[in-house]
């Protein structure tokens, strides 16, 4: 019986992520905002790529 050591691969890469947002003060006590975020593409060994982005909605209230 022969055993072969298992191979493991690791991959590290850097990319650019960012976002663009807008906010609006509804009153001195409340505001709303919307933001678009984008992240670096993830490349897999099988040739597949994963793109990620998203939209964030927010509201702020002061007490």
Secondary structure as UniProt FT lines:
FT   STRAND          18..27
FT   TURN            28..29
FT   STRAND          30..38
FT   STRAND          42..43
FT   TURN            45..46
FT   STRAND          49..50
FT   STRAND          53..61
//
